[in-house]
Amino acid sequence: MKLIVLSLAILAAFDYSTSEYSPTIIPINGGREGDGITTRYWDCCAPSCAWDQIIHTKNRKPVQTCKIDGRTNSTVEQNAQSGCYDGGVAYMCSNQVAWVVNSTLAYGFSAASFTGGVDTDQCCICVLLSFKGQLTGKKFLVQITNTGSPLAVNQFDLAMPGGGVGIFEKGCSSQWGTPPWGWGRPVGGVEFEEECNQLPADLQEGCRFRFQFMENVDNPDVSFIEVQCPAELKALTGCGD
């Protein structure tokens, strides 16, 4: 019986009109929604939603961070200093990058602010971004793992390797030996897909995501709605309801 139920569940998630897997996306009643802007970044720092599980994530667990190799979980070093500061040992995990689900949907992670401030109460929620303009028809379902006051109201700073280190110059240089400005430009990152080959192997596909799924469109506008977090995202961060 369990095998039959599982088979039916898999079939229900398959869109026969496009011959693609199409997961069910469930909006949160009364959740956040509106119009927003996007930018991109990858500063290698431990995300802010990994710090202090009581203040930053309510009753949720903090976002998982990794040691300098980007692979080894640093659970035993909860609230460890970020690698973006002197003596820091915690970094963003290399598997917390975007990936393509089907031709019109991707999963990934983002920093965000809904107020223009540090919205720590929004750590680990998930938001479905619907791109506008040239990317109309494509959607990006992200989990919020970072938040910060430099962001504007309803701004989503998409986590993409090679997307630029911004104001945090020590993270990628201490983790991967890059120049202080990281890969490419400090803001915007690499300019061409071929430059993704400069990144560590674990980060290269996450870098190419921008050029492939997002067609190298620069900071597209979006509409957004809060949704239930997919198990696939929660499994990588360890955070979420």
C-alpha positions, 0 to 999 in steps of 0.5 A: 500500500505504501508503494502505491501511495508513493507512486500516486504522489509522484504522479501528482507532481508530474506535469504531463502538459510539459513532461516535467516534474512540477512540485505543488507550491502552497501559499501561506495564508496572510503571508508576505506578498507584494512587489520587490527588487533583486540583487545578487551576492556571495560573500562566503560569510556565515548567514545572519540567520545562523546566529543566536537561534532565539533572537534570530529564528524564534523557535526554529533552528539556526541556518546550518553553516560550514567550516572552511571547506564549505562542506563540513557542517559546523553544528558543534560551533553554533553561533561561531564567529563568521569567516568574514571577521578576524578569527572567524571559522563559520562560512556559508555552505557550498550546497546552499546554492540555486538549482533548476527544478524544471524549465520555469522553476528553480529553488535557492536561497536569498538574503532579504529585507521587507522593511529596509531593516534587519528582519530577523523574525523572517529568518527561514521563511520561504518566498516564491519570486515571480520574475518580471520583464524578460524572465516573465514566466519563470519563478524562483522559490527561495528560503531566507537565510540572511537579512541586513539593514543595507537592503531596501524595502522588499529587496531580495539579495539572491545567493549566487556564487560569483555574484559579488562580495559587496561590503564583506571582503574577508569571507571569500579571501579567507576561505578560498584565497581570492583577492579582497574583491572576490571573483569579478567585481565587488558588486555584481561579481563575474560578468561572463559564464566562463568566469565561473570556472575560476570558482571552487568546483562545488560553487561552479554550477551555482555560478552558472545558474545566473547565466543559464536559468536567469539568462544573465538578466541583471537584477530583474524585478519580481512579485512575491508571495510567502509559501510553505518551504519545500523539504529540499531547502529545509534539508540543506539549511536545517531551518524552517517550520 
